[in-house]
């Protein structure tokens, strides 16, 4: 697996429920590197752009309204296989189908309140990172890197 970046967003329900630290803790404990982080109140046009691939779905309007309903925590995580592994850590979109031990399996009940978004492909991650972090991300090397990667 190559080193890559993934866009991870804690949605308004995750922020309101105080799960930001728990999500960050899980990604850090796994060995991934946080390279960008910000708290944002999402504007409608930005939400519509982020979810543009879902614009034809009947739930699109409600999803946009929901993402704009409170602050989100936008993050970029870096590491080997972070997109695929991050999605496994997050769990299925429907929390009822998420395994215990995943973020959604441990903290969610409803699809419409599923706490977190994670990029599903490297290409989508790059698009999402560009949308949410046009200023770029931090380039740094954690002291623990040789203890995580061979």
Residue frames relative to the residue before (quaternion, step in Angstrom):
aa qw qx qy qz dx dy dz
X 1.0000 0.0000 0.0000 0.0000 0.00 0.00 0.00
X 0.3739 -0.7312 0.5317 0.2070 3.54 -0.99 0.87
X 0.5361 -0.5645 0.4994 0.3801 3.53 -1.27 0.39
X 0.0665 0.7887 -0.6022 0.1042 3.55 -0.88 1.00
X 0.3784 -0.6976 0.5543 0.2509 3.53 -1.35 0.02
X 0.1187 -0.7736 0.6193 0.0629 3.55 -1.21 0.64
X 0.3573 -0.6921 0.5838 0.2291 3.52 -1.18 0.69
X 0.0259 -0.7790 0.6258 -0.0299 3.56 -0.81 1.07
X 0.0340 -0.8027 0.5953 -0.0068 3.58 -0.85 0.96
X 0.2650 -0.7111 0.6288 0.1695 3.53 -0.92 0.97
X 0.3561 -0.7769 0.4908 0.1695 3.53 -0.56 1.23
X 0.7417 -0.4400 0.2544 0.4376 3.60 -1.22 0.31
X 0.6503 0.5100 -0.3413 0.4479 3.63 0.96 -0.71
X 0.6426 0.5181 -0.3201 0.4650 3.60 1.05 -0.71
X 0.6395 0.5040 -0.3190 0.4850 3.57 1.04 -0.78
X 0.6833 0.4984 -0.2869 0.4498 3.60 0.84 -1.02
X 0.7101 0.4525 -0.2540 0.4759 3.59 1.07 -0.70
X 0.4960 -0.6937 0.4104 0.3231 3.60 1.25 0.05
X 0.4314 0.7263 -0.4387 0.3065 3.59 1.08 0.67
X 0.3654 0.7576 -0.4797 0.2497 3.60 1.26 0.05
X 0.6882 0.4906 -0.2833 0.4532 3.58 0.80 -0.99
X 0.6362 0.5359 -0.3224 0.4518 3.57 1.01 -0.81
X 0.6606 0.4936 -0.3099 0.4733 3.59 0.93 -0.88
X 0.6580 0.4968 -0.3141 0.4708 3.58 0.85 -0.91
X 0.6306 0.5489 -0.3271 0.4406 3.58 0.94 -0.88
X 0.6719 0.5054 -0.3045 0.4477 3.60 0.89 -0.89
X 0.6809 0.4710 -0.2972 0.4756 3.60 0.92 -0.86
X 0.6420 0.5047 -0.3253 0.4767 3.60 1.00 -0.73
X 0.6647 0.5137 -0.3069 0.4473 3.59 0.89 -0.93
X 0.6300 0.5361 -0.3294 0.4551 3.57 1.11 -0.64
X 0.5576 -0.6192 0.3807 0.4009 3.58 1.22 -0.48
X 0.4903 0.6523 -0.4458 0.3679 3.59 1.22 0.18
X 0.3888 -0.7262 0.5344 0.1896 3.55 -1.21 0.65
X 0.3348 -0.7225 0.5763 0.1837 3.56 -0.87 1.03
X 0.0517 -0.8298 0.5556 -0.0025 3.59 -0.63 1.13
X 0.7850 0.0607 -0.0787 0.6114 3.61 1.28 -0.05
X 0.0633 0.7895 -0.6032 0.0940 3.54 -1.09 0.83
X 0.2287 0.7596 -0.5977 0.1162 3.57 -1.00 0.82
X 0.3826 -0.6560 0.6031 0.2443 3.49 -1.32 0.59
X 0.0287 0.8218 -0.5656 0.0616 3.60 -0.78 0.99
X 0.2673 -0.6734 0.6595 0.2004 3.50 -1.25 0.62
X 0.3038 -0.8139 0.4748 0.1407 3.56 -0.34 1.29
X 0.3403 -0.7138 0.5818 0.1905 3.54 -0.98 0.96
X 0.6517 -0.5605 0.3494 0.3730 3.57 -1.12 0.70
X 0.6684 0.5033 -0.3131 0.4494 3.62 0.84 -0.90
X 0.6388 0.5180 -0.3201 0.4703 3.59 1.06 -0.76
X 0.6476 0.5105 -0.3097 0.4733 3.59 0.97 -0.87
X 0.6513 0.5135 -0.3143 0.4620 3.60 0.95 -0.85
X 0.6457 0.5022 -0.3208 0.4774 3.59 1.03 -0.72
X 0.6428 0.5308 -0.3213 0.4492 3.58 0.94 -0.89
X 0.7860 0.2978 -0.1414 0.5231 3.59 0.90 -0.94
X 0.2274 0.8263 -0.4950 0.1432 3.62 1.18 0.44
X 0.6221 0.5524 -0.3451 0.4344 3.61 1.08 -0.62
X 0.7056 0.4228 -0.2525 0.5096 3.60 1.25 -0.33
X 0.3607 0.7943 -0.4449 0.2026 3.59 1.30 0.05
X 0.6834 0.4739 -0.3011 0.4666 3.62 1.10 -0.47
X 0.5418 0.6319 -0.3928 0.3910 3.60 1.26 -0.15
X 0.5678 -0.6298 0.4059 0.3409 3.60 -1.03 0.69
X 0.6855 0.4867 -0.2813 0.4627 3.61 1.15 -0.50
X 0.3784 0.7743 -0.4535 0.2271 3.62 1.28 -0.10
X 0.6793 0.5013 -0.2976 0.4457 3.61 0.78 -0.98
X 0.6697 0.4910 -0.2909 0.4752 3.56 0.96 -0.88
X 0.6297 0.5343 -0.3266 0.4598 3.58 1.05 -0.76
X 0.6521 0.5042 -0.3083 0.4749 3.57 0.94 -0.90
X 0.6544 0.5093 -0.3117 0.4639 3.60 0.90 -0.92
X 0.6520 0.5310 -0.3036 0.4481 3.56 0.99 -0.87
X 0.6795 0.4842 -0.2970 0.4643 3.60 0.84 -0.95
X 0.6896 0.4593 -0.2697 0.4908 3.59 1.16 -0.60
X 0.5310 0.6964 -0.3703 0.3097 3.61 1.27 -0.23
X 0.7951 -0.0070 0.0231 0.6060 3.59 1.22 -0.32
X 0.6817 -0.4876 0.3279 0.4358 3.59 -1.20 0.12
X 0.2020 -0.7304 0.6391 0.1315 3.50 -1.31 0.55
X 0.2982 -0.6999 0.6057 0.2332 3.56 -1.28 0.31
X 0.1638 -0.7928 0.5858 0.0374 3.52 -0.56 1.28
X 0.0227 0.8170 -0.5719 0.0700 3.57 -0.83 1.01
X 0.1622 -0.7214 0.6554 0.1541 3.52 -1.33 0.36
X 0.1116 -0.7806 0.6147 0.0200 3.52 -0.85 1.11
X 0.1752 -0.7919 0.5819 0.0600 3.55 -1.07 0.82
X 0.3982 0.7028 -0.5374 0.2424 3.55 -1.13 0.71
X 0.6672 -0.4828 0.3732 0.4272 3.54 -1.29 0.13
X 0.8620 0.0306 -0.0594 0.5024 3.54 -0.77 1.11
X 0.2580 0.8243 -0.4835 0.1422 3.61 1.19 0.36
X 0.6128 0.5479 -0.3743 0.4292 3.64 1.02 -0.59
X 0.7198 0.4285 -0.2519 0.4846 3.60 0.72 -1.04
X 0.6851 0.4724 -0.2951 0.4694 3.58 0.83 -0.93
X 0.6215 0.5455 -0.3358 0.4510 3.58 1.01 -0.77
X 0.6550 0.4971 -0.3101 0.4772 3.59 0.97 -0.82
X 0.6295 0.5132 -0.3401 0.4740 3.60 1.03 -0.68
X 0.6485 0.5157 -0.3109 0.4657 3.59 1.01 -0.81
X 0.6567 0.5197 -0.2991 0.4574 3.58 1.05 -0.79
X 0.3635 -0.7311 0.4986 0.2910 3.60 0.88 -0.93
X 0.7193 -0.4467 0.3225 0.4232 3.53 -1.34 0.13
X 0.6423 -0.5334 0.3907 0.3877 3.57 -1.20 0.61
X 0.7096 0.3582 -0.2213 0.5650 3.55 1.02 -0.83
X 0.4078 -0.7471 0.4648 0.2439 3.61 -0.41 1.16
X 0.5939 0.5772 -0.3679 0.4228 3.61 1.12 -0.56
X 0.7102 0.4064 -0.2453 0.5199 3.59 1.24 -0.47
X 0.5366 0.6343 -0.3946 0.3924 3.60 1.28 0.05
X 0.4679 -0.6918 0.4814 0.2661 3.53 -0.92 0.94
X 0.5582 -0.5470 0.4873 0.3896 3.58 -1.18 0.52
X 0.7010 0.4159 -0.3328 0.4742 3.56 -1.00 0.83
X 0.6257 0.4637 -0.3452 0.5238 3.56 1.25 -0.32
X 0.6531 -0.5090 0.3691 0.4221 3.57 -1.21 0.37
X 0.7115 0.4305 -0.2696 0.4855 3.59 0.81 -0.94
X 0.6348 0.5369 -0.3327 0.4451 3.58 1.03 -0.68
X 0.7186 0.4385 -0.2411 0.4829 3.57 1.11 -0.65
X 0.8358 0.2649 -0.0835 0.4735 3.59 1.00 -0.77
X 0.7391 0.4238 -0.2249 0.4727 3.63 1.17 -0.09
X 0.2167 -0.7579 0.6028 0.1236 3.52 -1.30 0.52
X 0.8016 0.2681 -0.0953 0.5258 3.59 0.93 -0.97
X 0.5691 -0.5884 0.4530 0.3531 3.59 -1.13 0.69
X 0.7050 0.4835 -0.2598 0.4492 3.57 0.95 -0.89
X 0.7338 0.2430 -0.1900 0.6053 3.57 1.29 0.00
X 0.2544 0.8214 -0.4709 0.1972 3.55 0.72 1.11
X 0.6018 -0.6953 0.2789 0.2769 3.53 1.22 0.87
X 0.8539 0.0623 0.0700 0.5120 3.60 0.78 -0.96
X 0.1837 -0.7314 0.6446 0.1258 3.52 -1.28 0.59
X 0.0046 0.7819 -0.6233 -0.0088 3.56 -1.11 0.71
X 0.5720 -0.5968 0.4371 0.3543 3.56 -1.00 0.81
X 0.3360 -0.7707 0.5109 0.1792 3.57 -1.00 0.82
X 0.7730 0.1200 -0.1012 0.6147 3.61 1.26 -0.27
X 0.6294 -0.5185 0.4059 0.4126 3.56 -1.25 0.31
X 0.6366 0.5280 -0.3345 0.4518 3.61 0.97 -0.80
X 0.6731 0.4717 -0.2990 0.4848 3.59 0.91 -0.87
X 0.5960 0.5559 -0.3629 0.4517 3.59 1.06 -0.69
X 0.6673 0.5030 -0.3063 0.4560 3.58 0.87 -0.92
X 0.6418 0.5092 -0.3189 0.4765 3.61 1.02 -0.78
X 0.6858 0.4865 -0.2849 0.4602 3.57 0.88 -0.96
X 0.6304 0.5217 -0.3328 0.4687 3.60 0.98 -0.78
X 0.6537 0.5105 -0.3082 0.4660 3.58 0.97 -0.81
X 0.6588 0.5084 -0.3004 0.4661 3.58 1.05 -0.77
X 0.7728 0.3849 -0.1830 0.4702 3.57 0.84 -0.99
X 0.7922 0.1925 -0.0928 0.5716 3.59 1.16 -0.58
X 0.0160 -0.8328 0.5533 -0.0080 3.61 0.55 1.13
X 0.6139 0.5578 -0.3356 0.4464 3.59 1.23 -0.45
X 0.5492 -0.6152 0.3909 0.4088 3.59 1.27 -0.22
X 0.4305 -0.6814 0.5355 0.2521 3.54 -1.35 -0.01
X 0.5814 -0.5807 0.4409 0.3611 3.58 -1.29 0.23
X 0.2003 -0.7507 0.6184 0.1180 3.53 -1.05 0.80
X 0.2475 0.7617 -0.5555 0.2237 3.56 -0.41 1.23
X 0.3108 -0.7417 0.5650 0.1847 3.55 -1.25 0.38
X 0.3466 -0.7408 0.5354 0.2107 3.59 -0.60 1.11
X 0.5716 -0.6017 0.4405 0.3423 3.57 -1.11 0.68
X 0.6696 0.5233 -0.2977 0.4350 3.60 1.14 -0.60
X 0.3737 0.7735 -0.4640 0.2164 3.62 1.22 -0.19
X 0.7150 0.4349 -0.3028 0.4560 3.67 0.73 -0.83
X 0.6372 0.5097 -0.3281 0.4760 3.59 1.25 -0.25
X 0.6756 0.4559 -0.2742 0.5104 3.58 1.33 -0.20
X 0.7955 0.2214 -0.0880 0.5571 3.56 0.96 -0.95
X 0.4580 -0.6731 0.5122 0.2735 3.55 -1.10 0.79
